[in-house]
Amino acid sequence: MLGGPVMNLVIAAVLLAVVMVGIGVPGWSTTVGSVSDCVVPAASEARECGPDDPVAPAAAAGVRVGDELVAFRGEPVASWESLQDAIRDTGADPVALVVQRDGEPLTLTVTPLVTERPVIGPDDGPVLDADGEVTTEPVGFLGVGPTPTLVRQPLTEVPTLLGTYVVRTVGVVVNLPSRIADVAEAAFGTAPRDPDGVIGVVGISRVAGEVTAAEEGVFGLTAEVILLLQLIASLNIALFVFNLIPILPLDGGHIAGALYEGARRQVARVRGLPRPRPVDIARMTPSPWGWWSSSSGSGRCSCTPTWSAR
């Protein structure tokens, strides 16, 4: 009985493994993708450099686009995230920055600038204060940006991501009645449709069509393949969770009946009672036609409908 739902879960795990381990997920490399010309205040980062703005430390040290960052302050650069943390924690003292340019290592001396920069939260977004303003803190600033790349993850990360998807899907299924009410209100009322609400087969088809029809981004066709594989994995996880709901005719209803029958047999065995009769799980299925009970008498069959769902 668990074969079907478990197979959906296995398919989802294989697809996520293909994406995470075989292809990789979008991330940042240690290759310099951009070098800031100057340092502007955090509140006006979008504006161009002015004559009074100081030169960015990386540009002043001679860092170029395409340089691979090898070491910072004598520590090897393992990832862009680790380098970012090291830069933010440094002071205004000159430090050694080792880059690889044209296949050769090159040691540069950079003097980070301590400036106000947004506080980054757990979701990699800026932290806002009570008034909705971006919270800032004094941190070290170098003025370099990474190059986007596909980062392959270890196989041990697949179960973690799979478990996260399953937990989120369970939350959606638990809140499904209220979600459906919201959809009905949006369809027949004036309330706008929740962009994070539930979607049906047509909605999923539209999402897949929009993914394949979108303009190629940084990763081109590979990004579309990743999104489609993740979409198929999400559908299999949804089938896994939905089919385990303990109502008939879903697999969860049959499993619940089998567990109930097994529990009755164990109780009877412990109490020394005869083996109970098998459970008729069909009685759990409500039917508008009711149940037909038959009785024979005088060689004739009298079949009468009963409208209660037993």
Summary of the structure (lengths in Angstrom):
residues: 310
radius of gyration: 30.5
end to end distance: 23.2
largest distance: 109.8
contacts: 784
relative contact order: 0.13
helix: 42%
strand: 23%
